[in-house]
Amino acid sequence: MKQMHGLDVDPLTDIAICCGQTEAFAATMFAIINPGDEVILFEPSFETYGTCISMAGGIPVYVALDPPYWTLDVVKLLDAFTAKTKALVLNSPHNPTGKVFNMGELEIIAEYCRTKDCIAITDEVYEHIIYDNEPHISLASLPGMQNRTIITSSLSKTYSVTGWRVGWAIGPSCIASAIRNIHTKVTDSAPAPFQEAALTALTSPPEYYRSLRAEYESKRDFVFKLLCQVGFQVEFKPLGSFFIFAALPETCKLTDIEFVEELIKEAGVVAVPGCGFFHTKHDYHNRYIRFAFCKDDATLTSAARKMQQLVDASGRLRFL
C-alpha cells in the first residue's frame, strides 16, 4: 500500500484477511450497514454488490453510467444522495465495462463522500490490469479519503489464482476490527497455505506487473478487433480489467440472453448476457454482451475461428 499508493497502513490493526474479495466485501457490508441504510452503486454493476448490501439490511441505490463510454453524470450522482446514504461502492477498473474512473471523476466522488459524510468501499481487484500506460489511482489516496475508505482486493486476478480465495479489506482500524469480527464468525480464516504463497506473490518484481499488462493488452486488442469484424458495436475499448462489454447492433432482433444461447449452440463459445449487470431497466439493459479475454492464446484463437466460420455474406455473424 505504501509502495503503490503512498498510504500508511498499520498491518496489525488496519487489515482484515478474508476468503477472497467477495467475502471481504460482504464482511464490510455486515460491519458498516444498519437496516435501512442506503448504498450508492454505479450501474452496470457486478451482481454480488447489491446482494450483499441487501443481505446486510441495506438498500442499493443505482446510478447509471452513460453508454457507450460509461461516463459519470455528476447530476445523477448528486441526486442519489439522501439523508439515509451511508456508503458508496466504487469498482475501478470496472467489471463489466473495463472503464477506469479518471482523476476528475475520482475527485468528484471524493468530494461528495467528504461533504455528505459517506463511507467509500472500493473493489480494486483489477488494479494491475490497466492499459495504455495509465496508472491505477485508489480513491483512498485522494485528500481526506483514507479515513473514510475501505479498500477491498485479492490475489485472484493479478496472480491468476481465482480459486485460492485470499483477499483483504483495508480501512480505518475501528472498521477493520469489525470486518475481522464478521469474518471470523462466517468463515473463520482464509486458507493458510495460500496465505503463505501470497507472501511470495506480493513480492513479485515490477517486471511481472509490466508483463501482465502487456499480455492482457495484446489479448484485449485481439478480441476487440474480432468483435468489430463480426458485427458488434464496440465503441469503447476497455482501459482496464479483462472484459469487453459489446453492444448488439440495432439490426439484431435477439436479446442478450437469446444471442448468448445461439452463440453457444452455433459456435461453442460462451459469453455472459449483460442484463445480469443492470438492476434498473434501460432501453439498452438487454443489448450488451460481456466477453472475457483472460484465456490462453490458443483458446482465444479457437473461439475466433469458430465465430468467423459463422460470418455471412454481409460480414456479420449470421444471427446478428
ChimeraX attribute file (.defattr): number of C-alpha atoms within 10 A of each C-alpha:
attribute: neighborCount
match mode: 1-to-1
recipient: residues
	/A:1	11
	/A:2	8
	/A:3	7
	/A:4	12
	/A:5	14
	/A:6	10
	/A:7	13
	/A:8	11
	/A:9	16
	/A:10	12
	/A:11	10
	/A:12	10
	/A:13	16
	/A:14	19
	/A:15	23
	/A:16	25
	/A:17	24
	/A:18	29
	/A:19	20
	/A:20	23
	/A:21	24
	/A:22	21
	/A:23	25
	/A:24	28
	/A:25	28
	/A:26	21
	/A:27	26
	/A:28	29
	/A:29	24
	/A:30	20
	/A:31	19
	/A:32	16
	/A:33	20
	/A:34	15
	/A:35	12
	/A:36	15
	/A:37	19
	/A:38	24
	/A:39	28
	/A:40	22
	/A:41	23
	/A:42	20
	/A:43	21
	/A:44	25
	/A:45	24
	/A:46	18
	/A:47	14
	/A:48	13
	/A:49	18
	/A:50	21
	/A:51	15
	/A:52	20
	/A:53	23
	/A:54	20
	/A:55	14
	/A:56	21
	/A:57	17
	/A:58	25
	/A:59	22
	/A:60	23
	/A:61	19
	/A:62	20
	/A:63	22
	/A:64	21
	/A:65	18
	/A:66	12
	/A:67	14
	/A:68	14
	/A:69	15
	/A:70	18
	/A:71	14
	/A:72	19
	/A:73	13
	/A:74	13
	/A:75	9
	/A:76	13
	/A:77	19
	/A:78	14
	/A:79	9
	/A:80	15
	/A:81	20
	/A:82	10
	/A:83	8
	/A:84	12
	/A:85	22
	/A:86	23
	/A:87	26
	/A:88	22
	/A:89	21
	/A:90	22
	/A:91	22
	/A:92	27
	/A:93	26
	/A:94	26
	/A:95	25
	/A:96	26
	/A:97	32
	/A:98	25
	/A:99	24
	/A:100	26
	/A:101	24
	/A:102	15
	/A:103	14
	/A:104	9
	/A:105	15
	/A:106	19
	/A:107	15
	/A:108	15
	/A:109	20
	/A:110	24
	/A:111	17
	/A:112	16
	/A:113	22
	/A:114	16
	/A:115	8
	/A:116	16
	/A:117	13
	/A:118	20
	/A:119	21
	/A:120	27
	/A:121	26
	/A:122	22
	/A:123	26
	/A:124	22
	/A:125	24
	/A:126	24
	/A:127	23
	/A:128	19
	/A:129	24
	/A:130	25
	/A:131	20
	/A:132	11
	/A:133	10
	/A:134	11
	/A:135	14
	/A:136	22
	/A:137	19
	/A:138	24
	/A:139	27
	/A:140	24
	/A:141	16
	/A:142	15
	/A:143	12
	/A:144	14
	/A:145	18
	/A:146	20
	/A:147	14
	/A:148	21
	/A:149	26
	/A:150	27
	/A:151	25
	/A:152	27
	/A:153	25
	/A:154	28
	/A:155	24
	/A:156	18
	/A:157	17
	/A:158	20
	/A:159	16
	/A:160	10
	/A:161	13
	/A:162	13
	/A:163	10
	/A:164	19
	/A:165	20
	/A:166	27
	/A:167	24
	/A:168	27
	/A:169	28
	/A:170	28
	/A:171	27
	/A:172	17
	/A:173	18
	/A:174	10
	/A:175	23
	/A:176	24
	/A:177	18
	/A:178	16
	/A:179	29
	/A:180	25
	/A:181	15
	/A:182	20
	/A:183	24
	/A:184	13
	/A:185	10
	/A:186	11
	/A:187	12
	/A:188	13
	/A:189	14
	/A:190	20
	/A:191	15
	/A:192	10
	/A:193	9
	/A:194	15
	/A:195	17
	/A:196	10
	/A:197	12
	/A:198	17
	/A:199	10
	/A:200	10
	/A:201	14
	/A:202	11
	/A:203	8
	/A:204	11
	/A:205	9
	/A:206	8
	/A:207	8
	/A:208	13
	/A:209	15
	/A:210	13
	/A:211	11
	/A:212	15
	/A:213	20
	/A:214	17
	/A:215	15
	/A:216	20
	/A:217	21
	/A:218	14
	/A:219	20
	/A:220	24
	/A:221	13
	/A:222	16
	/A:223	20
	/A:224	23
	/A:225	14
	/A:226	19
	/A:227	21
	/A:228	14
	/A:229	15
	/A:230	20
	/A:231	19
	/A:232	22
	/A:233	17
	/A:234	20
	/A:235	14
	/A:236	18
	/A:237	18
	/A:238	26
	/A:239	24
	/A:240	29
	/A:241	31
	/A:242	25
	/A:243	24
	/A:244	27
	/A:245	27
	/A:246	24
	/A:247	23
	/A:248	22
	/A:249	15
	/A:250	11
	/A:251	7
	/A:252	15
	/A:253	13
	/A:254	17
	/A:255	19
	/A:256	25
	/A:257	19
	/A:258	13
	/A:259	22
	/A:260	20
	/A:261	18
	/A:262	17
	/A:263	19
	/A:264	12
	/A:265	11
	/A:266	15
	/A:267	17
	/A:268	12
	/A:269	19
	/A:270	16
	/A:271	16
	/A:272	19
	/A:273	22
	/A:274	25
	/A:275	21
	/A:276	17
	/A:277	21
	/A:278	19
	/A:279	18
	/A:280	13
	/A:281	9
	/A:282	11
	/A:283	6
	/A:284	15
	/A:285	18
	/A:286	21
	/A:287	23
	/A:288	28
	/A:289	26
	/A:290	22
	/A:291	22
	/A:292	19
	/A:293	22
	/A:294	17
	/A:295	12
	/A:296	10
	/A:297	14
	/A:298	9
	/A:299	13
	/A:300	19
	/A:301	15
	/A:302	12
	/A:303	17
	/A:304	18
	/A:305	13
	/A:306	16
	/A:307	21
	/A:308	18
	/A:309	12
	/A:310	17
	/A:311	17
	/A:312	13
	/A:313	8
	/A:314	9
	/A:315	12
	/A:316	18
	/A:317	19
	/A:318	16
	/A:319	15
	/A:320	18
